[in-house]
Amino acid sequence: MTAAAPRSPEAAPAARRLRIRRPTARPPSDTGAPAFLLNRPITGLKVGLRHEGSWRSWMLIVEEWQGFLRRDGATPVVVQTGERTAAEGERTRALVAEWAASVDCGISGLGTCGSCTSWSVHDAVSLEKQKRPAIVAVTEEFAQHAHNMANHLGHKDLKVLVLPYPLEARPEDELREIARDYYPKFLELLGATR
């Protein structure tokens, strides 16, 4: 075996510069986007209620709250989101944007798994971007994830309504009781009175 002859400097390829990027997100800003409060009665307002059709427990709570809101003189505006990728994802983003622009305030839920929590926070932030009072509803197990996600999106003061965990396996009458118990807290987080 013979050794290859050394290359002359003229024959050496031009040096390439590599740029190494850190695969991490920028740290969130110390100052987050503003959070909003109603500071008024709920009467006469359009109140957004967002669900994704996955969690029976949250759909029952939303159903109960629609009745409470009507009783208190508000108009509930319910939106059911769809998939988040491809053409369906585009339709969902447009639907959420239209919903957020059409209501005076709202709640997005339910965060009771990782991706559900992330998208619930994302959609609540859509309300805040419209300068609407917004809440994200999550179960106890996912409260920290919701706070982290909101902070990452620049909305560290997003209001979080924390519901019991697990929620999904509870019987219907217990879920309706939870809806009754948490409705006043929902109004309080919005800055609303009856």
Secondary structure, DSSP 8 states (H G I E B T S, - for coil): --------GGGS----------SS-----SS--------EESTT-EEEEEE-S--HHHHHHHHHHHHHHHHTT-EEEEEE---SSHHHHHHHHHHHHHHHHH-SEEEEEEESSHHHHHHHHHHHHHHHHTT--EEEEEEGGGHHHHHHHHHHTT-TT-EEEEE-SS-TTS-HHHHHHHHHHHHHHHHHHHTEE-
